Every structure is written in C-alpha cells, then in structure tokens.
Amino acid sequence: MEYRLESDSIGEKKVEANAYYGVQSLRGMENFRITGNHTHPELIRALCNIKKGCAIANNMAGVLDEDRKNAIVYACEKILKGEYQDQFITDMIQGGAGTTHNMNANEVIANIANEKMGGGLGTYEYVHPNDHVNMSQSTNDVFPTAGKIATLVLSKKAKEELELFIESLQKKSKEFDNVLKMGRTQLQDAVPIRLGQEFHAYASVAKRDLKRIEAAENNIRQVNMGATAIGTGINVDKVYFENITPIISELTGFDLVQAEDLIDATNNLDSLVEISGVYKNLATNLSKIASDLRLMGSGPKTMVSDIILPPRQNGSSIMPGKVNPVIPEVVNQVAFRVIGNDVTITMCSEAGQLELNAFEPVLFYSLFETIEIITNALNTFRINCIDGIKPNYEQLKKDVEISVGVVTALVPHIGYRKSADIAKESLKTGKSIRNIILDNKLLTEDELNEILDPLSMTRPGIAAEHLIKEKLRKELKEVKKHLD
C-alpha cells in the first residue's frame, strides 16, 4: 500500500495515498474506536450542505474567490449524491466536541475540490481544509447545526410513520365501534366499554405526541451559525454573518433561524433535551399501548383474550403451536432504549461547561438512534400488529354477560346498596347479574334490556333516562301521599 506524508500540529503521519480524508481524520479514527459506527449518513449530508452554504456566503462577502467557491460546491454536491461515503471514517462518539467530524468533512471536501482544480491528494495547494472549506466557521457552530439539521430530517420520517400509525388506529376505532367489552381498572372488571373507544384513545394520545414533536422542532430550528468558537462571531464577515443561515435554509429545505443570542445557543443544548423528551414521551405511550395489547391478547385460552393478535412467528423452540406477541414486545424494548438515551442526552446537556458543551457527539448519536428506532418501531407496530388485530367476539360477549361490572348501570334505578348486594351475590353464586335482577323481580326484562343497552352504558348521559324519571315521579307521589 502506498502512503503520502501529511502533518498537523501534532506532527507528521502517513496517510493512504488514495484517501480523500487527511491526517486529522486519521488521528480521530485511531483515537476513537468506540461504537464501530462511522459518521451518520444524514450528518454527512448536513455537514456538506453547511460547507456548501458557507462557501457561497464567503464568496458573497468577497473573502473566497469564485474558483475555490465553485470547487467546494462541486465537492459537496458529489458527496450529497452519495459518493465518497467511505471516506468519512470517524466514530460517532468522540472527544473534541465533534472536531474530528468537522475536520473529516473539511479534508474530504478539500481533497475533492483540490483534485477538481488540478491538485494532488493531500497537497491542498488550491483548497485547504481550514483556510477555505472551514472559512468563517468553527466546529462549535458547524457541528451542532449539522446535528440539528440531521435531527430534523430523521424527525420528518418519524412523523410520517406516526401519521400512518394514527390513521391505522382510527380505522380500527371505527371498525370496532360496536364491539362491547369489559373495561378494567387495576386489572379488575370495571364497567363496559367499546373496543373502538379504546383504539380511539390510543389514536388521541398519538396525536398529542405528533403535536409535541412539531412544537419541539420549532426550537431546534434555531441554529448558531456565525457564532464560530464561543458565540462572539470572531473571524466572521458581516455579509457572511447575515446570509449564512438563510442560505443553509434554502439548501436544506428547513426554515432555520439564526439564534438571537449566539453565546447562549453555543453553550446550551436544552432544545435537544426537549426534543429527546418528546420522543421519550412518544416511546412511553407506544409502550403503554403495546402492553395493553399484550394483555388483551394474552392466553389465548387461560387469560384475558379480548383480542386476537396477528401471529407473526413461532413462539417457542420447545412448545409446539405457541405464538408470542413479538411485535408489542419489540415496541416495549424500543421504549426502554429510548428512555436510556434520554438519560444520556440529559446528562450531556447538564455536563456542558462555560462557553461550550464537549459532549455533543454522544448526544447526537443517542438522539439519532432514538428517532430511527422509534420510526422503525412505528412501522412494524402498524403493519405487523395493529392492522391485523381482530376482536375475540365470543369471549368478549361471555365476559360482559358474566361480569359484575354491569351492575354499575343499575345504580340510578335500584340504588347503590342494592346494586352492591347483587354484585356480591353474583360473585358468590356465579349467577349472572341479569338473572338475579329478574329472579328478584327488581326490574322487568324490557327495562333491564334498555338499561344494559351497549351504547347507553358506554357514552355520556343517563341510561334509560325515562325509567329514572318515572321512578322519581312514583317516589314523589308516595311522599306527597304520606304528607297528606
């Protein structure tokens, strides 16, 4: 293998002759063998859009000539088309607040541009990584801005999946609207509910999560480009300063805003903690839904068995015919991971010191993973579980008939004490609430059918209201007769 010799402030080092990265990227690769995951593709794209925008803004300011600007733009566009991806060799978790990520991009872009202008790899005779590609910039404004742009790209995909997920829940809500079942509180029979109402509630909480994501995205659209090292804008031309954020906005398609206080925006990462927390909230809600479905689908012969989850794979290597709720289980596990990532992100923000936070690399690594695995979880949850759920009609009907929970609907008609006595008798004897009521001639069969109507028991308003009014009229008549 042939090598070229490059040098930096540390000293000289051999670099592969045909490599587009340089000495600083190579040192970073050797120093940070942590996750085995190199620069995230969306982070590469974000860095290239920023470098492209910076070249254009510097040219507008008159501090970068047209030929170098065109060469840098050419290099960025080649990378944005998917070329040279293997030249981004640095690990996602690294020391230096992301400097190796930034320099890896600077070196690759400089070498492509240099080659375009007739120079050799590693010579930087026409385009230099620091002097030209990194002109008017610092890692401290480039890297957090790139991380935020990548986050917005990943979040867009997540929102698309969340919208499809909500749509599936809403379809199931309509499909199951007339399916009566027992509601449960503290895992005990409560009062009847329609299965469609449960799925409507799942859709409602998911809609709230979508709104939270959109609100949090508005805050991370505030970037600190132009801040350079610590937010004071050292080495930045005024024309560049005023144009850099609008140019990057146009290149990325996101409505980015230059932060009003660049010192604050450089040393504080609270907007990233916020969006992490929003995704943690979504993960928590998805896990709650998954756990509900696992419980409602448990059995299928000896437990709840309200619903039938679509079978996806064999559940055991030893028990023939066993099928496990693998899709809800993986959603639970995604939630656990996301919650752990949120702790990491929170600690990263808290640990920042003075004018810069050195821990952005692991923060973005964790945040990117959070959004990606939630996106994937939403996809498999929808396609491989939600869309295929069916009610266990026979079991649901049986549960409602034998449950003592329906006795709550009788309270307005026969009173709390008598209703409680009937519930105790049902539990003790095994007789249904209906049979006890009819045997004791407390209500007629027609009255009972009206009171226990599925819709009457599962929506606001008093069941069999006219029966209660008739009862009140009789009671008032008796009172009046007694007073007379």
Stockholm file with secondary structure:
# STOCKHOLM 1.0

chainA/1-484         MEYRLESDSIGEKKVEANAYYGVQSLRGMENFRITGNHTHPELIRALCNIKKGCAIANNMAGVLDEDRKNAIVYACEKILKGEYQDQFITDMIQGGAGTTHNMNANEVIANIANEKMGGGLGTYEYVHPNDHVNMSQSTNDVFPTAGKIATLVLSKKAKEELELFIESLQKKSKEFDNVLKMGRTQLQDAVPIRLGQEFHAYASVAKRDLKRIEAAENNIRQVNMGATAIGTGINVDKVYFENITPIISELTGFDLVQAEDLIDATNNLDSLVEISGVYKNLATNLSKIASDLRLMGSGPKTMVSDIILPPRQNGSSIMPGKVNPVIPEVVNQVAFRVIGNDVTITMCSEAGQLELNAFEPVLFYSLFETIEIITNALNTFRINCIDGIKPNYEQLKKDVEISVGVVTALVPHIGYRKSADIAKESLKTGKSIRNIILDNKLLTEDELNEILDPLSMTRPGIAAEHLIKEKLRKELKEVKKHLD
#=GR chainA/1-484 SS CCEEEEECSSCEEEEETTCSSCHHHHHHHHHCCSSSCBSCHHHHHHHHHHHHHHHHHHHHTTSSCHHHHHHHHHHHHHHHTTTTGGGCCCBSSCSSTTHHHHHHHHHHHHHHHHHHTTCCTTTCSSCCIIIIITTTCCHHHHHHHHHHHHHHHHHHHHHHHHHHHHHHHHHHHHHTTTCEEEEEETTEEEEEEEHHHHHHHHHHHHHHHHHHHHHHHHHHTEECTTCTTTSSCTTCCHHHHHHHHHHHHHHHTSCCEECSCHHHHHHCCHHHHHHHHHHHHHHHHHHHHHHHHHHHTCCSSSSCCCEECCCCSBCCSSSTTCBCCHHHHHHHHHHHHHHHHHHHHHHHHHTCBTTBCTTHHHHHHHHHHHHHHHHHHHHHHHHHTGGGCEECHHHHHHHHHHCSGGGGGGHHHHCHHHHHHHHHHHHHHCCCHHHHHHHTTSSCHHHHHHHTCHHHHTSSSCTTHHHHHHHHHHHHHHHHHHHC
#=GC SS_cons         CCEEEEECSSCEEEEETTCSSCHHHHHHHHHCCSSSCBSCHHHHHHHHHHHHHHHHHHHHTTSSCHHHHHHHHHHHHHHHTTTTGGGCCCBSSCSSTTHHHHHHHHHHHHHHHHHHTTCCTTTCSSCCIIIIITTTCCHHHHHHHHHHHHHHHHHHHHHHHHHHHHHHHHHHHHHTTTCEEEEEETTEEEEEEEHHHHHHHHHHHHHHHHHHHHHHHHHHTEECTTCTTTSSCTTCCHHHHHHHHHHHHHHHTSCCEECSCHHHHHHCCHHHHHHHHHHHHHHHHHHHHHHHHHHHTCCSSSSCCCEECCCCSBCCSSSTTCBCCHHHHHHHHHHHHHHHHHHHHHHHHHTCBTTBCTTHHHHHHHHHHHHHHHHHHHHHHHHHTGGGCEECHHHHHHHHHHCSGGGGGGHHHHCHHHHHHHHHHHHHHCCCHHHHHHHTTSSCHHHHHHHTCHHHHTSSSCTTHHHHHHHHHHHHHHHHHHHC
//
